[in-house]
Amino acid sequence: MLRYLQVAFLLALSTFGESQTVFKTPSGAKYHLASCRMVNNVSKELSVSEAIQLGLEPCKICKPPILQMSSATSQKKANGQSNTVQCRGVTKAGNRCKHMTSIANGYCFQHNPDNN
């Protein structure tokens, strides 16, 4: 019986989080509660699940509800994949550069052969 109540409570809590209204500011990358100081009259109203689908992060000031991330996003982090790699460049001392880069050719801004 206790297990059933726990499951029912978690289900109700997750349903509440999905249907709760949050707000996105026109230029923002985060979603907010209506009471947040960052929300103004031109903010767009949406649900928490819509905010997650848009790739918005929760505001650190008002702390709106957070839904579980999609399995594709959590799968990427679980595998340890990253968008950045260590620079392939070599320093003047002959050591490998320690900068991390997301440039497609694998070189950081200092060692990028396209800039030279």
C-alpha positions in Angstrom: 0.0 0.0 0.0 2.8 2.4 0.9 4.5 1.7 -2.5 1.2 2.5 -4.3 1.0 5.9 -2.5 4.5 6.7 -3.3 4.0 6.0 -7.0 0.7 8.0 -7.0 2.4 10.9 -5.3 5.3 10.9 -7.9 2.8 10.7 -10.8 0.8 13.6 -9.5 3.9 15.6 -8.9 5.2 15.0 -12.4 1.8 15.9 -14.0 1.7 19.1 -12.0 5.2 20.1 -13.3 4.3 19.5 -16.9 1.1 21.5 -16.8 2.5 24.4 -14.7 2.8 27.7 -16.6 6.2 29.2 -17.0 7.4 32.2 -18.9 10.2 32.8 -21.5 11.5 36.3 -22.0 12.0 37.3 -25.7 15.8 37.2 -25.6 16.3 34.7 -22.8 17.5 31.2 -22.8 15.8 30.3 -19.5 12.3 29.8 -18.3 10.8 31.6 -15.2 7.9 31.5 -12.8 5.4 34.3 -13.0 6.7 35.8 -9.8 10.3 36.1 -11.1 11.8 39.6 -11.4 13.1 38.7 -14.8 9.6 38.3 -16.3 8.1 41.3 -17.9 4.9 42.1 -19.9 6.3 40.8 -23.2 7.2 37.4 -21.9 5.8 34.3 -23.7 3.7 31.9 -21.6 4.3 28.2 -22.1 4.3 24.9 -20.1 7.4 23.4 -18.5 7.5 20.5 -21.1 7.4 23.1 -24.0 10.3 25.0 -22.3 12.4 21.8 -22.1 11.6 21.0 -25.8 12.8 24.5 -26.8 16.1 23.8 -25.0 15.5 26.4 -22.2 17.1 26.0 -18.8 15.4 26.8 -15.5 16.1 30.2 -13.9 18.5 30.1 -11.0 16.7 33.0 -9.3 13.1 31.7 -9.1 13.8 28.0 -9.5 10.9 26.8 -11.6 10.1 23.1 -11.8 12.5 20.9 -13.7 11.4 17.9 -15.7 13.6 14.9 -16.4 15.7 15.5 -19.6 14.9 13.5 -22.7 16.7 10.2 -23.0 18.7 11.4 -26.0 20.3 14.2 -24.0 21.0 12.1 -20.9 22.3 9.3 -23.2 24.9 11.8 -24.7 26.1 12.8 -21.2 26.1 9.2 -20.0 28.5 8.2 -22.8 30.8 11.1 -21.9 30.6 12.6 -25.4 31.5 16.3 -25.7 31.4 19.0 -28.3 34.9 20.1 -27.6 38.3 18.4 -28.2 41.8 19.3 -27.1 43.7 21.4 -29.6 46.0 19.6 -32.0 48.4 22.5 -32.1 52.0 22.4 -30.6 53.3 25.2 -28.4 56.7 27.0 -29.0 58.1 24.7 -26.2 57.1 21.7 -28.3 54.3 20.6 -26.0 50.7 19.9 -27.1 48.4 22.8 -26.6 46.0 22.4 -23.6 43.2 24.6 -25.0 39.8 22.9 -25.7 38.2 23.8 -29.0 34.9 23.3 -30.8 36.3 24.4 -34.1 35.8 21.6 -36.7 39.5 21.4 -37.8 40.6 20.6 -34.2 42.8 23.7 -33.6 42.2 26.5 -31.0 42.0 30.2 -32.0 45.8 30.5 -31.4 46.9 27.6 -33.5 44.2 27.7 -36.2 46.1 27.5 -39.6 43.2 29.4 -41.3 44.1 32.5 -39.3 47.8 32.5 -40.2 
